[in-house]
Amino acid sequence: MMKVETLVIHAGSHVDESTSAVVAPIVLSTTFERDHDGNYSKGYSYSRAGNPNRQALETVLARLEGGVQAAAFASGNAAGMTVFQSLKPGTHIIAPDDMYHGLRNQLKTLFAGILEFDFIDLNNDELLLATIKPNTGLIWIETPSNPLLKLTDIAKVAALARKHDIKVVCDNTFASPLGQQPLSLGADVVMHSTTKYLGGHSDLTGGALITAQDDEWWKKILNIQQMGGAIPAPTDCYWLARSIKTLPYRMRGHVHNAQLLAEYLEQHTQVEQVLYPGLASHPQHELAKQQMLSFGGMLSFMVAGGKDAAERVINKLQLFARATSLGGVESLIERRAAIEGPDTKTPQNLLRVSVGLEHIDDLIADMQNALNKA
């Protein structure tokens, strides 16, 4: 069994046949020549249907998640939307009550009247069972959740779903493939915003789906990918595959820094609560130890003094950029409720932090200065 540090470098990579280049080139051609008999023996006909760089990316993504195939998309939202588009009209979806607001709003606007959906606490076993209907076709899991860092017991939900012939998709963006393996816990499909940790440098946008089985539902997803055309450009595929080669080493730094920053924040008098699965104080710390391989690089904390105090902390920081997104080498922070809009369930004083790869001493010193002056 190939170790992950080796897998990310060699899965999907090959020496270029025409030039012997160790790093395969970017193939920008939108179309590919037919054989004399009209076929495409090299496997490519038109870039929307397939491209060598996309194939290389999808290969390493599938291997990383322990799946059989992957499909790459132009964004995480495009990947999520493809799942929803693959469902028959009238299908009922059960999703977490703190689902990522971008996909939640997708369901509530683009799919209103087409699909049915309920947003519930997936950790409430009785409620989950009671919410299942004859037309329930999908349970959507997001763990850890954005931005409350709530965990869902993937194995438990997947076991229940199998009894009712319901598909399970798990958004694994916050954990990354190195922090959690949902397919091994029973999920049918894993979703990623590859913009985040897989890209890792805040300079490209992408999404992905990885499947445990090459079944009829997956074939429908691939058909939507190819016919809908929400696919990443060859250059994005190239840079994303390149970034994945350093993922194991980057994630170690993110997790190390997040753990130490969370421990520091938990002791500060200006902090009401810290949400991080690696803390013993996290209400689902035991579940995190059970189903996660590492605790991730994301944390949230509530600032004493409410919304205004939280804003003052953000504005005093020097190393944490006030920006949306996550998973890059630089540390980012935002008051999440301000981003999510009037129907947000996020506390107004909650700050979500994507902990970067700066030296932890510098990050703590910056945070200490901002909290003490806020």
VEXDREN-2710 file (C-alpha; in Angstrom, 1 decimal):
% VEXDREN-2710
k/r/px/py/pz
1/MET/0.0/0.0/0.0
2/MET/1.6/3.3/-1.2
3/LYS/2.1/5.9/1.6
4/VAL/0.2/9.1/1.1
5/GLU/3.3/11.2/0.6
6/THR/4.2/9.0/-2.3
7/LEU/0.7/8.7/-3.7
8/VAL/0.2/12.4/-4.1
9/ILE/3.3/12.7/-6.2
10/HIS/2.9/9.6/-8.4
11/ALA/-0.8/9.0/-8.7
12/GLY/-2.0/10.5/-12.0
13/SER/1.6/11.5/-13.0
14/HIS/3.5/10.0/-15.9
15/VAL/6.5/10.8/-18.1
16/ASP/5.3/12.5/-21.3
17/GLU/5.6/10.0/-24.2
18/SER/6.4/12.6/-26.9
19/THR/9.1/14.5/-25.0
20/SER/10.1/12.4/-22.0
21/ALA/9.3/15.3/-19.8
22/VAL/9.1/14.2/-16.2
23/VAL/6.3/16.7/-15.6
24/ALA/3.5/16.2/-18.1
25/PRO/2.7/19.4/-20.1
26/ILE/-0.5/21.4/-19.9
27/VAL/-2.7/20.4/-22.8
28/LEU/-4.7/23.4/-23.9
29/SER/-6.3/22.0/-27.1
30/THR/-10.0/22.1/-27.1
31/THR/-10.3/19.3/-29.7
32/PHE/-8.5/16.1/-30.6
33/GLU/-7.9/14.4/-33.9
34/ARG/-9.9/11.3/-34.8
35/ASP/-8.2/8.1/-36.0
36/HIS/-8.6/7.1/-39.7
37/ASP/-11.5/4.9/-38.7
38/GLY/-13.2/7.8/-36.9
39/ASN/-12.5/6.6/-33.4
40/TYR/-10.4/8.3/-30.6
41/SER/-7.9/5.7/-29.6
42/LYS/-6.1/8.1/-27.3
43/GLY/-9.3/8.5/-25.2
44/TYR/-9.9/12.2/-25.9
45/SER/-12.3/13.9/-28.3
46/TYR/-13.3/17.3/-27.0
47/SER/-12.1/19.1/-23.8
48/ARG/-15.5/19.4/-22.2
49/ALA/-15.7/15.6/-22.2
50/GLY/-12.1/15.0/-21.2
51/ASN/-8.6/16.4/-21.0
52/PRO/-5.3/14.8/-20.0
53/ASN/-4.7/17.3/-17.2
54/ARG/-8.2/16.8/-15.8
55/GLN/-7.7/13.0/-16.0
56/ALA/-4.5/13.2/-14.0
57/LEU/-6.2/15.4/-11.4
58/GLU/-9.2/13.1/-11.1
59/THR/-6.9/10.1/-10.8
60/VAL/-5.1/11.5/-7.8
61/LEU/-8.3/12.7/-6.2
62/ALA/-9.9/9.3/-6.4
63/ARG/-6.8/7.7/-4.9
64/LEU/-6.6/10.2/-2.1
65/GLU/-10.2/9.5/-0.9
66/GLY/-10.0/5.8/-1.5
67/GLY/-12.7/6.0/-4.2
68/VAL/-13.0/4.3/-7.6
69/GLN/-13.5/7.5/-9.7
70/ALA/-13.5/11.3/-9.3
71/ALA/-15.1/14.1/-11.3
72/ALA/-13.5/17.6/-11.2
73/PHE/-15.6/20.8/-11.5
74/ALA/-15.0/24.5/-11.9
75/SER/-16.0/25.2/-8.2
76/GLY/-17.2/23.5/-5.1
77/ASN/-20.7/24.9/-5.6
78/ALA/-20.7/23.4/-9.1
79/ALA/-19.8/20.0/-7.7
80/GLY/-22.6/20.3/-5.1
81/MET/-25.1/21.5/-7.7
82/THR/-24.3/18.5/-9.9
83/VAL/-25.3/16.2/-7.0
84/PHE/-28.6/18.0/-6.7
85/GLN/-29.2/18.0/-10.5
86/SER/-28.7/14.2/-10.6
87/LEU/-31.7/13.7/-8.3
88/LYS/-35.2/13.1/-9.7
89/PRO/-37.6/16.0/-9.3
90/GLY/-39.5/15.6/-6.1
91/THR/-36.6/13.9/-4.3
92/HIS/-36.4/14.7/-0.6
93/ILE/-33.0/15.8/0.8
94/ILE/-32.0/15.8/4.5
95/ALA/-29.2/18.2/5.2
96/PRO/-27.6/19.7/8.4
97/ASP/-29.2/22.7/10.0
98/ASP/-25.8/24.5/9.8
99/MET/-25.1/23.5/6.2
100/TYR/-22.6/25.7/4.3
101/HIS/-24.7/28.7/3.4
102/GLY/-23.6/28.6/-0.3
103/LEU/-25.1/25.2/-0.9
104/ARG/-28.0/25.8/1.5
105/ASN/-29.0/28.9/-0.5
106/GLN/-28.6/26.9/-3.7
107/LEU/-31.2/24.4/-2.5
108/LYS/-33.5/27.2/-1.3
109/THR/-33.4/29.2/-4.5
110/LEU/-32.3/27.2/-7.5
111/PHE/-34.1/24.0/-6.5
112/ALA/-37.1/25.3/-4.7
113/GLY/-40.2/23.6/-6.1
114/ILE/-38.0/21.0/-7.8
115/LEU/-36.5/19.2/-4.8
116/GLU/-37.8/18.9/-1.2
117/PHE/-35.4/19.5/1.7
118/ASP/-35.3/19.6/5.5
119/PHE/-32.4/21.1/7.5
120/ILE/-32.1/19.3/10.8
121/ASP/-29.6/18.4/13.5
122/LEU/-28.2/15.1/12.1
123/ASN/-26.9/14.2/15.5
124/ASN/-30.5/13.9/16.8
125/ASP/-31.1/10.2/16.0
126/GLU/-34.9/10.3/16.6
127/LEU/-35.3/13.5/14.6
128/LEU/-33.3/12.1/11.7
129/LEU/-35.4/8.9/11.6
130/ALA/-38.6/10.9/11.8
131/THR/-37.6/13.1/9.0
132/ILE/-37.1/10.3/6.5
133/LYS/-39.9/10.1/4.0
134/PRO/-40.7/7.6/1.2
135/ASN/-39.2/10.0/-1.3
136/THR/-36.0/10.7/0.7
137/GLY/-33.2/10.0/-1.7
138/LEU/-30.2/11.9/-0.2
139/ILE/-28.7/12.7/3.2
140/TRP/-26.1/15.4/2.9
141/ILE/-23.4/15.4/5.6
142/GLU/-20.9/18.3/6.3
143/THR/-18.4/17.4/9.0
144/PRO/-16.8/19.4/10.6
145/SER/-19.4/22.0/9.7
146/ASN/-18.8/25.5/8.5
147/PRO/-18.3/27.6/10.8
148/LEU/-19.6/25.9/13.9
149/LEU/-17.2/22.9/13.7
150/LYS/-20.0/20.5/14.5
151/LEU/-19.3/16.8/13.8
152/THR/-21.6/14.2/12.3
153/ASP/-21.2/10.5/13.0
154/ILE/-20.6/9.5/9.4
155/ALA/-20.8/5.7/10.0
156/LYS/-24.0/6.0/12.0
157/VAL/-25.8/8.1/9.4
158/ALA/-24.5/6.0/6.6
159/ALA/-25.8/2.8/8.3
160/LEU/-29.2/4.3/8.7
161/ALA/-29.3/5.5/5.2
162/ARG/-28.4/2.1/3.8
163/LYS/-31.4/0.6/5.6
164/HIS/-33.7/3.0/3.8
165/ASP/-31.9/2.9/0.4
166/ILE/-30.8/6.5/0.7
167/LYS/-27.6/7.9/-0.8
168/VAL/-25.1/9.8/1.5
169/VAL/-22.8/12.6/0.3
170/CYS/-20.2/14.0/2.7
171/ASP/-18.7/17.5/2.2
172/ASN/-15.1/16.8/3.4
173/THR/-13.7/20.2/2.6
174/PHE/-12.9/21.3/6.2
175/ALA/-11.1/18.0/7.1
176/SER/-9.4/17.4/3.7
177/PRO/-8.7/13.8/2.5
178/LEU/-5.9/13.5/5.0
179/GLY/-8.0/14.4/7.9
180/GLN/-11.0/12.2/7.2
181/GLN/-12.0/9.3/4.9
182/PRO/-15.8/9.4/4.6
183/LEU/-16.0/6.6/1.9
184/SER/-14.4/4.2/4.3
185/LEU/-17.1/5.1/6.9
186/GLY/-19.9/4.3/4.5
187/ALA/-20.6/7.5/2.5
188/ASP/-21.4/7.0/-1.2
189/VAL/-19.8/10.1/-2.5
190/VAL/-17.4/12.7/-1.1
191/MET/-17.5/16.4/-2.1
192/HIS/-14.7/18.9/-2.0
193/SER/-14.2/22.5/-2.7
194/THR/-10.7/22.0/-4.1
195/THR/-10.3/25.8/-3.9
196/LYS/-9.4/25.2/-0.2
197/TYR/-6.8/22.8/1.2
198/LEU/-6.3/20.8/-2.0
199/GLY/-5.4/23.9/-3.9
200/GLY/-3.8/25.4/-0.8
201/HIS/-2.6/28.7/-2.1
202/SER/-5.8/30.8/-2.6
203/ASP/-5.1/31.2/-6.3
204/LEU/-7.5/28.8/-8.0
205/THR/-11.2/27.8/-7.8
206/GLY/-12.4/24.2/-8.2
207/GLY/-14.5/21.4/-6.9
208/ALA/-14.6/17.6/-6.9
209/LEU/-16.8/14.6/-6.3
210/ILE/-15.4/11.2/-5.5
211/THR/-17.4/8.0/-5.6
212/ALA/-17.2/4.7/-3.8
213/GLN/-18.9/2.9/-6.6
214/ASP/-19.2/3.2/-10.4
215/ASP/-23.0/2.8/-10.4
216/GLU/-25.8/4.2/-12.4
217/TRP/-26.1/7.3/-10.1
218/TRP/-22.4/8.0/-10.7
219/LYS/-22.8/7.6/-14.4
220/LYS/-25.6/10.2/-14.3
221/ILE/-23.2/12.6/-12.3
222/LEU/-20.5/12.1/-15.0
223/ASN/-23.1/12.8/-17.7
224/ILE/-24.0/16.1/-16.0
225/GLN/-20.4/17.0/-15.6
226/GLN/-19.7/16.5/-19.3
227/MET/-23.0/17.8/-20.8
228/GLY/-23.3/20.7/-18.4
229/GLY/-19.7/21.7/-18.9
230/ALA/-18.9/23.2/-15.4
231/ILE/-15.4/21.8/-15.7
232/PRO/-12.1/23.3/-14.6
233/ALA/-9.7/24.6/-17.3
234/PRO/-6.5/22.5/-18.1
235/THR/-4.4/25.1/-16.4
236/ASP/-6.4/24.9/-13.2
237/CYS/-6.2/21.1/-13.2
238/TYR/-2.4/21.3/-13.7
239/TRP/-1.9/23.8/-10.8
240/LEU/-4.3/21.9/-8.5
241/ALA/-2.5/18.5/-9.2
242/ARG/0.8/20.3/-8.5
243/SER/-0.5/21.7/-5.2
244/ILE/-1.7/18.3/-4.1
245/LYS/1.9/17.0/-4.2
246/THR/2.6/19.0/-1.1
247/LEU/-0.7/18.4/0.7
248/PRO/0.6/16.0/3.4
249/TYR/3.3/18.4/4.5
250/ARG/1.0/21.4/4.4
251/MET/-1.7/19.8/6.4
252/ARG/0.7/18.8/9.1
253/GLY/1.6/22.5/9.5
254/HIS/-2.1/23.6/9.4
255/VAL/-3.1/21.1/12.1
256/HIS/-0.1/21.8/14.3
257/ASN/-0.7/25.6/14.2
258/ALA/-4.5/25.2/14.7
259/GLN/-4.1/23.0/17.8
260/LEU/-1.7/25.4/19.4
261/LEU/-3.7/28.5/18.5
262/ALA/-6.9/26.9/19.8
263/GLU/-5.2/26.0/23.1
264/TYR/-4.0/29.6/23.5
265/LEU/-7.4/31.1/22.7
266/GLU/-9.1/28.8/25.1
267/GLN/-7.1/30.3/28.0
268/HIS/-7.7/34.0/27.0
269/THR/-10.1/36.0/29.2
270/GLN/-11.5/37.9/26.1
271/VAL/-12.6/34.6/24.5
272/GLU/-15.9/33.0/25.5
273/GLN/-15.6/29.7/23.7
274/VAL/-13.3/28.0/21.2
275/LEU/-14.6/25.5/18.7
276/TYR/-12.0/23.1/17.5
277/PRO/-12.3/19.2/17.3
278/GLY/-8.8/18.8/18.8
279/LEU/-9.7/20.4/22.1
280/ALA/-11.0/18.1/24.9
281/SER/-13.6/20.8/25.5
282/HIS/-15.2/20.3/22.1
283/PRO/-18.5/18.5/22.8
284/GLN/-17.7/15.9/20.1
285/HIS/-14.0/15.5/20.8
286/GLU/-14.4/11.7/21.3
287/LEU/-16.2/11.3/18.0
288/ALA/-13.4/13.4/16.4
289/LYS/-10.8/11.0/17.8
290/GLN/-12.8/8.1/16.4
291/GLN/-13.5/9.2/12.9
292/MET/-10.9/11.8/12.0
293/LEU/-7.3/11.1/11.1
294/SER/-6.3/14.7/12.2
295/PHE/-8.3/17.6/13.6
296/GLY/-7.9/20.0/10.7
297/GLY/-6.7/23.6/10.3
298/MET/-10.0/25.4/10.9
299/LEU/-11.3/26.8/14.2
300/SER/-13.9/29.3/15.4
301/PHE/-14.0/31.4/18.6
302/MET/-16.5/33.7/20.2
303/VAL/-15.1/37.1/21.4
304/ALA/-16.4/38.4/24.8
305/GLY/-18.2/41.7/24.3
306/GLY/-20.3/40.8/21.2
307/LYS/-20.2/41.8/17.6
308/ASP/-18.4/45.1/18.0
309/ALA/-15.6/43.5/20.1
310/ALA/-15.2/40.8/17.5
311/GLU/-14.9/43.5/14.8
312/ARG/-12.3/45.3/16.8
313/VAL/-10.2/42.1/17.1
314/ILE/-10.3/41.6/13.4
315/ASN/-9.2/45.2/12.7
316/LYS/-6.2/45.0/15.1
317/LEU/-4.8/41.8/13.5
318/GLN/-1.8/42.2/11.2
319/LEU/-1.0/38.6/10.0
320/PHE/-4.6/37.3/9.6
321/ALA/-6.1/38.7/6.4
322/ARG/-9.8/39.8/6.6
323/ALA/-11.0/37.6/3.8
324/THR/-13.4/34.8/2.9
325/SER/-12.2/31.3/2.0
326/LEU/-9.8/28.9/3.8
327/GLY/-7.1/26.4/3.3
328/GLY/-4.4/28.7/2.0
329/VAL/-0.9/29.0/3.3
330/GLU/-1.8/32.5/4.7
331/SER/-4.0/32.8/7.8
332/LEU/-7.5/34.2/7.2
333/ILE/-10.2/35.5/9.6
334/GLU/-13.7/36.7/9.2
335/ARG/-16.8/37.4/11.3
336/ARG/-18.9/34.7/9.7
337/ALA/-22.4/36.0/10.5
338/ALA/-21.7/39.1/8.4
339/ILE/-21.0/36.9/5.4
340/GLU/-24.0/34.6/5.8
341/GLY/-26.8/37.1/5.9
342/PRO/-29.9/37.7/8.0
343/ASP/-31.0/34.1/8.3
344/THR/-27.6/33.0/9.7
345/LYS/-27.5/30.6/12.7
346/THR/-23.9/31.8/13.5
347/PRO/-23.3/33.8/16.6
348/GLN/-22.6/37.5/15.8
349/ASN/-19.4/37.4/17.9
350/LEU/-18.0/34.3/16.2
351/LEU/-14.7/34.6/14.3
352/ARG/-13.8/31.9/11.9
353/VAL/-10.1/31.3/11.4
354/SER/-8.3/29.5/8.7
355/VAL/-4.9/28.9/10.4
356/GLY/-2.1/29.2/7.9
357/LEU/1.5/28.1/7.8
358/GLU/3.2/31.1/9.4
359/HIS/5.2/30.4/12.5
360/ILE/2.9/29.7/15.4
361/ASP/4.7/32.1/17.7
362/ASP/4.0/35.0/15.3
363/LEU/0.4/34.0/15.0
364/ILE/-0.1/33.8/18.7
365/ALA/1.7/37.1/19.3
366/ASP/-0.5/38.8/16.7
367/MET/-3.7/37.4/18.2
368/GLN/-2.6/38.3/21.7
369/ASN/-2.0/41.9/20.7
370/ALA/-5.4/42.2/19.0
371/LEU/-7.3/40.6/21.9
372/ASN/-5.6/42.7/24.5
373/LYS/-6.2/46.0/22.6
374/ALA/-9.8/45.2/21.6
END
